[in-house]
Each structure stands twice: as structure tokens, then as C-alpha cells.
Amino acid sequence: MNLTEKESILEGVLFAAGDVVKEDMLSNILMENKKEIEKIVDSLNQKFESENRALTIRKINDSYQMCTKTDYHKYISKLYETKQKQNLSQAAMETLAIIAYKQPVTRQEIEKLRGVNSDRSVAVLSEFGLVEDVGRLDAPGRPLIYATTDEFLRVFGYSSLTDLPKFNLEQNVTELKIEN
């Protein structure tokens, strides 16, 4: 096996791992001693540098990890901002379903259906850009009314609200209350 093949294998293994890989494991995979592993890593890092790539391989104690260079942190961090939108609590998901199917809807209507305070859920959904207030209801107290956003459609893979699965929200909420 030539150096280029060893570099490709090492690069693939570190990429696939997504975390640190013990030097012993790399030695095992490539059937090379630790000194040779270090040479392969150095050679690969030189290529990354000469080609102005965003990657580097770091040695962390007795392990190696493929990482992005710190110069690219501000760009890569945007990826994680998007991924956070996938981590919604059960309460937030229930609230989002109510808003999606009943919009435009007030917080009071949401709470009537859920049976609990939904302030935090609405705030989280707003932070994530999945819902927004779209005005005020012409009623005493002029409560805010909420609807889903284009970001909601994008995140859940819908082209429009008509793509939402057919669902009778009131019937399902009533059935849940009877069962409990």
C-alpha cells in the first residue's frame, strides 16, 4: 500500500468516526506502527494546508481527530444553529401542532386545547423561527395571534400548509382527555 492509499484510508476512518480515534486503533486498521501513523497524519495535514482546505487532523493525547480549522468556526457554527431547531420538547411539539392546524390562533386557544400554560412553548417556537405573531385579535385585551412561518414549512418538508396531514385536532384532543 502506498502513502496516498494510507492517507485516504486514514482520512476516511477519521471522517467516519466523527470523534477521536485511538492511535492503537489506527495502527490496527492501517497495519502500521505509531511512528508511521504520525508520518501519515503529518503528510495529510501538509496536503490540507497546501490545498488551503478547511480540515486538519489534531493529536489529542493518544488519539487523532479530524477537525475544521478555527478560521471557519463562524461559518460552521451556523450549521449548528439550524440543527437546534430539531430539538423540540413534547410540549413544544404539541403547541406547534395546534398552531399549525388552527392558525391563526391565540395563546388562550392553545392553552384551552392543551389544558396547561403554553407561554414557554410559544416562546421557544418563536425563538426557533417556527411560529410568529401575525397581529392582534379584535377582542377584549387584543391578544396576539400566532401562525407558522416559512421556516416551519422548510424544516418539516412542506411546500404549503395544505400539505399537512389531515387531522381532526379537536376530536383527538377530546379523545386524549377522555382516556386520561
Secondary structure, DSSP 8 states (H G I E B T S, - for coil): --HHHHHHHHHHHHHHH-S-EEHHHHHHHHT--HHHHHHHHHHHHHHHHHTT-SEEEEEETTEEEEEE-GGGHHHHHHHHHHHGGG---HHHHHHHHHHHHH-SEEHHHHHHHHSS--HHHHHHHHHTTSEEEEEE-SSTT--EEEEE-HHHHHHHT-SSGGGS----HHHHHHHHHHH-
